[in-house]
Amino acid sequence: MNHPAGTGPGVITNDGCAVDFYALLPSFGEPEIVHAAVAPGASILELGCGTGRILRPLAALGHSVAGADDSADMLARIPDLPTVCSPIQTLRLDRTFDAVLLASTMVNVDPALRHAFLTTVRHHLGGDGVAVFQQNPPSWFETSGQVPRVRDAPGGIRRIIRSARREPPRMFVEIEYQVGDRVWTHSWDSYEIGDEELASDLASAGLAFGEWRTDDHSWFTARPF
């Protein structure tokens, strides 16, 4: 597996993410998807919250939120929200939440690390709680190999797929981000998860698949058992 890497101005985290770039990113409907999947006013723990791109809007929607991330530089961008600096796989807080969120397709890591992530999700989930996940669905692996591929996003952000190589079950991707005269790159690999593997991995962590929350199967829920 290639180690994630990144380039560009400002701090680059150990998983290749550019802090300055992530601080510029708006949300793209993720808070509303999560809000619709959980109870009104639910307490939410976001694992890998970064600069609070999703966490802050969830707080504005009336949720009691907390975030965890292994980058102190990311968390420094949200000093007004309760956060803890820790790798996801070793995080063990002394409380549970109504909902635990693992977004940004972080579930698409290799199976051993995914199991550690899911164990952390279950540890922090109340008995009647719901876990909310975002994944790269099968369709993403089928279409992301088309390069170069350019997409413009709000805020003057241009996203260019510089390279994509599929070696099932993995896709190796390098993305270039342009904002004005600033340029960042990020390369990583994403592990495709079939439905049976997903159900098995969830079960091994004490979770049962709930439901798909989007038609493209990029968002889903799970519940403890």
Contacts in CASP RR format, 6 or more apart in sequence:
PFRMAT RR
TARGET T0000
AUTHOR 0000-0000-0000
METHOD contacts of the structure
MODEL  1
MNHPAGTGPGVITNDGCAVDFYALLPSFGEPEIVHAAVAPGASILELGCG
TGRILRPLAALGHSVAGADDSADMLARIPDLPTVCSPIQTLRLDRTFDAV
LLASTMVNVDPALRHAFLTTVRHHLGGDGVAVFQQNPPSWFETSGQVPRV
RDAPGGIRRIIRSARREPPRMFVEIEYQVGDRVWTHSWDSYEIGDEELAS
DLASAGLAFGEWRTDDHSWFTARPF
1 110 0 8 1.000
1 170 0 8 1.000
1 189 0 8 1.000
2 172 0 8 1.000
2 187 0 8 1.000
2 188 0 8 1.000
2 189 0 8 1.000
4 14 0 8 1.000
4 15 0 8 1.000
4 16 0 8 1.000
4 186 0 8 1.000
4 187 0 8 1.000
4 188 0 8 1.000
4 189 0 8 1.000
5 16 0 8 1.000
5 186 0 8 1.000
5 187 0 8 1.000
5 188 0 8 1.000
6 12 0 8 1.000
6 16 0 8 1.000
6 17 0 8 1.000
6 18 0 8 1.000
6 184 0 8 1.000
6 185 0 8 1.000
6 186 0 8 1.000
6 187 0 8 1.000
7 184 0 8 1.000
7 185 0 8 1.000
8 18 0 8 1.000
8 182 0 8 1.000
8 183 0 8 1.000
8 184 0 8 1.000
8 185 0 8 1.000
9 18 0 8 1.000
9 20 0 8 1.000
9 182 0 8 1.000
9 184 0 8 1.000
10 18 0 8 1.000
10 19 0 8 1.000
10 20 0 8 1.000
11 18 0 8 1.000
11 19 0 8 1.000
11 20 0 8 1.000
11 71 0 8 1.000
11 73 0 8 1.000
12 18 0 8 1.000
12 19 0 8 1.000
13 19 0 8 1.000
13 70 0 8 1.000
13 71 0 8 1.000
13 73 0 8 1.000
13 74 0 8 1.000
14 70 0 8 1.000
14 71 0 8 1.000
15 188 0 8 1.000
16 186 0 8 1.000
16 187 0 8 1.000
16 188 0 8 1.000
17 50 0 8 1.000
17 71 0 8 1.000
17 74 0 8 1.000
17 186 0 8 1.000
18 177 0 8 1.000
18 184 0 8 1.000
18 186 0 8 1.000
19 51 0 8 1.000
19 71 0 8 1.000
19 73 0 8 1.000
19 74 0 8 1.000
19 77 0 8 1.000
20 182 0 8 1.000
20 184 0 8 1.000
21 177 0 8 1.000
21 179 0 8 1.000
21 182 0 8 1.000
21 184 0 8 1.000
22 50 0 8 1.000
22 51 0 8 1.000
22 53 0 8 1.000
22 74 0 8 1.000
23 51 0 8 1.000
23 77 0 8 1.000
24 155 0 8 1.000
24 157 0 8 1.000
24 179 0 8 1.000
25 51 0 8 1.000
25 53 0 8 1.000
25 157 0 8 1.000
26 53 0 8 1.000
26 153 0 8 1.000
26 154 0 8 1.000
26 155 0 8 1.000
27 53 0 8 1.000
27 54 0 8 1.000
27 57 0 8 1.000
28 153 0 8 1.000
30 53 0 8 1.000
30 54 0 8 1.000
30 103 0 8 1.000
30 134 0 8 1.000
31 54 0 8 1.000
31 57 0 8 1.000
31 58 0 8 1.000
31 61 0 8 1.000
33 132 0 8 1.000
33 213 0 8 1.000
33 214 0 8 1.000
33 219 0 8 1.000
34 44 0 8 1.000
34 54 0 8 1.000
34 58 0 8 1.000
34 99 0 8 1.000
34 101 0 8 1.000
34 103 0 8 1.000
34 132 0 8 1.000
35 58 0 8 1.000
35 61 0 8 1.000
35 63 0 8 1.000
36 213 0 8 1.000
37 99 0 8 1.000
37 130 0 8 1.000
37 132 0 8 1.000
37 213 0 8 1.000
37 219 0 8 1.000
37 221 0 8 1.000
38 44 0 8 1.000
38 63 0 8 1.000
38 98 0 8 1.000
38 99 0 8 1.000
38 130 0 8 1.000
38 132 0 8 1.000
39 98 0 8 1.000
39 99 0 8 1.000
40 62 0 8 1.000
41 62 0 8 1.000
41 63 0 8 1.000
41 64 0 8 1.000
41 98 0 8 1.000
42 63 0 8 1.000
42 64 0 8 1.000
42 97 0 8 1.000
42 98 0 8 1.000
42 99 0 8 1.000
42 130 0 8 1.000
43 63 0 8 1.000
43 64 0 8 1.000
43 65 0 8 1.000
43 66 0 8 1.000
43 97 0 8 1.000
43 98 0 8 1.000
43 99 0 8 1.000
44 55 0 8 1.000
44 58 0 8 1.000
44 63 0 8 1.000
44 64 0 8 1.000
44 65 0 8 1.000
44 66 0 8 1.000
44 97 0 8 1.000
44 98 0 8 1.000
44 99 0 8 1.000
44 100 0 8 1.000
44 101 0 8 1.000
45 65 0 8 1.000
45 66 0 8 1.000
45 67 0 8 1.000
45 68 0 8 1.000
45 93 0 8 1.000
45 97 0 8 1.000
45 99 0 8 1.000
45 100 0 8 1.000
45 101 0 8 1.000
45 124 0 8 1.000
46 52 0 8 1.000
46 54 0 8 1.000
46 55 0 8 1.000
46 58 0 8 1.000
46 65 0 8 1.000
46 66 0 8 1.000
46 67 0 8 1.000
46 68 0 8 1.000
46 100 0 8 1.000
46 101 0 8 1.000
46 102 0 8 1.000
46 103 0 8 1.000
47 67 0 8 1.000
47 68 0 8 1.000
47 88 0 8 1.000
47 91 0 8 1.000
47 100 0 8 1.000
47 101 0 8 1.000
47 102 0 8 1.000
47 106 0 8 1.000
47 117 0 8 1.000
47 120 0 8 1.000
47 121 0 8 1.000
48 67 0 8 1.000
48 68 0 8 1.000
48 69 0 8 1.000
48 70 0 8 1.000
48 88 0 8 1.000
48 102 0 8 1.000
48 103 0 8 1.000
48 104 0 8 1.000
48 106 0 8 1.000
49 55 0 8 1.000
49 67 0 8 1.000
49 68 0 8 1.000
49 69 0 8 1.000
49 74 0 8 1.000
49 75 0 8 1.000
49 78 0 8 1.000
49 83 0 8 1.000
50 69 0 8 1.000
50 71 0 8 1.000
50 74 0 8 1.000
50 75 0 8 1.000
50 77 0 8 1.000
50 78 0 8 1.000
51 74 0 8 1.000
51 77 0 8 1.000
51 78 0 8 1.000
52 67 0 8 1.000
52 77 0 8 1.000
52 78 0 8 1.000
52 81 0 8 1.000
54 101 0 8 1.000
54 103 0 8 1.000
55 65 0 8 1.000
55 67 0 8 1.000
55 78 0 8 1.000
55 81 0 8 1.000
56 78 0 8 1.000
56 81 0 8 1.000
58 65 0 8 1.000
59 65 0 8 1.000
59 81 0 8 1.000
65 81 0 8 1.000
65 82 0 8 1.000
66 81 0 8 1.000
66 82 0 8 1.000
66 83 0 8 1.000
66 84 0 8 1.000
66 93 0 8 1.000
66 97 0 8 1.000
67 81 0 8 1.000
67 82 0 8 1.000
67 83 0 8 1.000
67 84 0 8 1.000
68 83 0 8 1.000
68 84 0 8 1.000
68 85 0 8 1.000
68 86 0 8 1.000
68 88 0 8 1.000
68 91 0 8 1.000
68 93 0 8 1.000
69 75 0 8 1.000
69 83 0 8 1.000
69 85 0 8 1.000
69 86 0 8 1.000
70 85 0 8 1.000
70 86 0 8 1.000
70 87 0 8 1.000
70 88 0 8 1.000
71 85 0 8 1.000
72 85 0 8 1.000
75 83 0 8 1.000
75 85 0 8 1.000
84 91 0 8 1.000
84 93 0 8 1.000
88 102 0 8 1.000
88 106 0 8 1.000
88 116 0 8 1.000
88 117 0 8 1.000
88 120 0 8 1.000
89 113 0 8 1.000
89 116 0 8 1.000
89 117 0 8 1.000
89 119 0 8 1.000
89 120 0 8 1.000
90 120 0 8 1.000
91 120 0 8 1.000
91 124 0 8 1.000
92 120 0 8 1.000
92 123 0 8 1.000
93 124 0 8 1.000
95 124 0 8 1.000
96 124 0 8 1.000
96 125 0 8 1.000
96 126 0 8 1.000
96 127 0 8 1.000
97 124 0 8 1.000
97 125 0 8 1.000
97 126 0 8 1.000
97 129 0 8 1.000
98 126 0 8 1.000
98 128 0 8 1.000
98 129 0 8 1.000
98 130 0 8 1.000
99 125 0 8 1.000
99 129 0 8 1.000
99 130 0 8 1.000
99 131 0 8 1.000
99 132 0 8 1.000
100 121 0 8 1.000
100 124 0 8 1.000
100 125 0 8 1.000
100 131 0 8 1.000
100 132 0 8 1.000
101 131 0 8 1.000
101 132 0 8 1.000
101 133 0 8 1.000
102 117 0 8 1.000
102 121 0 8 1.000
102 131 0 8 1.000
102 132 0 8 1.000
102 133 0 8 1.000
102 134 0 8 1.000
103 132 0 8 1.000
103 133 0 8 1.000
103 134 0 8 1.000
104 134 0 8 1.000
105 134 0 8 1.000
105 135 0 8 1.000
105 136 0 8 1.000
105 190 0 8 1.000
106 117 0 8 1.000
107 114 0 8 1.000
107 117 0 8 1.000
107 118 0 8 1.000
107 133 0 8 1.000
107 134 0 8 1.000
107 135 0 8 1.000
107 193 0 8 1.000
108 114 0 8 1.000
108 135 0 8 1.000
108 136 0 8 1.000
108 190 0 8 1.000
108 191 0 8 1.000
108 192 0 8 1.000
108 193 0 8 1.000
109 117 0 8 1.000
109 191 0 8 1.000
110 191 0 8 1.000
111 191 0 8 1.000
111 197 0 8 1.000
111 201 0 8 1.000
114 191 0 8 1.000
114 193 0 8 1.000
114 201 0 8 1.000
115 201 0 8 1.000
115 204 0 8 1.000
115 205 0 8 1.000
118 201 0 8 1.000
118 202 0 8 1.000
118 204 0 8 1.000
118 205 0 8 1.000
118 207 0 8 1.000
119 205 0 8 1.000
121 131 0 8 1.000
121 205 0 8 1.000
121 207 0 8 1.000
121 222 0 8 1.000
122 131 0 8 1.000
122 205 0 8 1.000
122 206 0 8 1.000
122 207 0 8 1.000
122 224 0 8 1.000
125 131 0 8 1.000
125 207 0 8 1.000
125 224 0 8 1.000
126 224 0 8 1.000
127 224 0 8 1.000
129 223 0 8 1.000
129 224 0 8 1.000
130 221 0 8 1.000
130 222 0 8 1.000
130 223 0 8 1.000
131 207 0 8 1.000
131 221 0 8 1.000
131 222 0 8 1.000
131 223 0 8 1.000
131 224 0 8 1.000
132 213 0 8 1.000
132 219 0 8 1.000
132 220 0 8 1.000
132 221 0 8 1.000
133 219 0 8 1.000
133 220 0 8 1.000
133 221 0 8 1.000
133 222 0 8 1.000
134 218 0 8 1.000
134 219 0 8 1.000
135 193 0 8 1.000
135 198 0 8 1.000
135 217 0 8 1.000
135 218 0 8 1.000
135 219 0 8 1.000
135 220 0 8 1.000
136 171 0 8 1.000
136 190 0 8 1.000
136 192 0 8 1.000
136 218 0 8 1.000
137 216 0 8 1.000
137 217 0 8 1.000
137 218 0 8 1.000
138 192 0 8 1.000
138 194 0 8 1.000
138 217 0 8 1.000
139 216 0 8 1.000
139 217 0 8 1.000
140 171 0 8 1.000
140 190 0 8 1.000
140 218 0 8 1.000
141 166 0 8 1.000
141 168 0 8 1.000
141 171 0 8 1.000
141 190 0 8 1.000
141 192 0 8 1.000
144 161 0 8 1.000
144 164 0 8 1.000
144 171 0 8 1.000
144 173 0 8 1.000
145 161 0 8 1.000
145 164 0 8 1.000
145 165 0 8 1.000
145 166 0 8 1.000
145 171 0 8 1.000
146 161 0 8 1.000
146 164 0 8 1.000
147 161 0 8 1.000
147 162 0 8 1.000
147 163 0 8 1.000
147 164 0 8 1.000
148 160 0 8 1.000
148 161 0 8 1.000
148 162 0 8 1.000
149 160 0 8 1.000
149 161 0 8 1.000
150 158 0 8 1.000
150 159 0 8 1.000
150 160 0 8 1.000
151 158 0 8 1.000
151 159 0 8 1.000
151 160 0 8 1.000
152 158 0 8 1.000
152 159 0 8 1.000
153 159 0 8 1.000
155 179 0 8 1.000
156 179 0 8 1.000
156 180 0 8 1.000
157 177 0 8 1.000
157 178 0 8 1.000
157 179 0 8 1.000
158 177 0 8 1.000
158 178 0 8 1.000
158 179 0 8 1.000
159 175 0 8 1.000
159 176 0 8 1.000
159 177 0 8 1.000
160 175 0 8 1.000
160 176 0 8 1.000
160 177 0 8 1.000
160 178 0 8 1.000
161 173 0 8 1.000
161 174 0 8 1.000
161 175 0 8 1.000
162 174 0 8 1.000
162 175 0 8 1.000
162 176 0 8 1.000
162 185 0 8 1.000
163 172 0 8 1.000
163 173 0 8 1.000
163 174 0 8 1.000
164 171 0 8 1.000
164 172 0 8 1.000
164 173 0 8 1.000
164 174 0 8 1.000
165 171 0 8 1.000
165 172 0 8 1.000
165 173 0 8 1.000
166 172 0 8 1.000
168 192 0 8 1.000
169 191 0 8 1.000
169 192 0 8 1.000
169 193 0 8 1.000
170 189 0 8 1.000
170 190 0 8 1.000
170 191 0 8 1.000
170 192 0 8 1.000
171 189 0 8 1.000
171 190 0 8 1.000
171 192 0 8 1.000
172 187 0 8 1.000
172 188 0 8 1.000
172 189 0 8 1.000
173 187 0 8 1.000
173 188 0 8 1.000
173 189 0 8 1.000
173 190 0 8 1.000
174 185 0 8 1.000
174 186 0 8 1.000
174 187 0 8 1.000
175 185 0 8 1.000
175 186 0 8 1.000
175 187 0 8 1.000
176 183 0 8 1.000
176 184 0 8 1.000
176 185 0 8 1.000
177 183 0 8 1.000
177 184 0 8 1.000
177 185 0 8 1.000
177 186 0 8 1.000
193 201 0 8 1.000
198 209 0 8 1.000
199 209 0 8 1.000
202 208 0 8 1.000
202 209 0 8 1.000
202 222 0 8 1.000
206 224 0 8 1.000
206 225 0 8 1.000
207 222 0 8 1.000
207 223 0 8 1.000
207 224 0 8 1.000
207 225 0 8 1.000
208 222 0 8 1.000
208 223 0 8 1.000
208 224 0 8 1.000
208 225 0 8 1.000
209 220 0 8 1.000
209 221 0 8 1.000
209 222 0 8 1.000
210 220 0 8 1.000
210 221 0 8 1.000
210 222 0 8 1.000
210 223 0 8 1.000
211 220 0 8 1.000
211 221 0 8 1.000
212 219 0 8 1.000
212 220 0 8 1.000
213 219 0 8 1.000
213 220 0 8 1.000
213 221 0 8 1.000
END
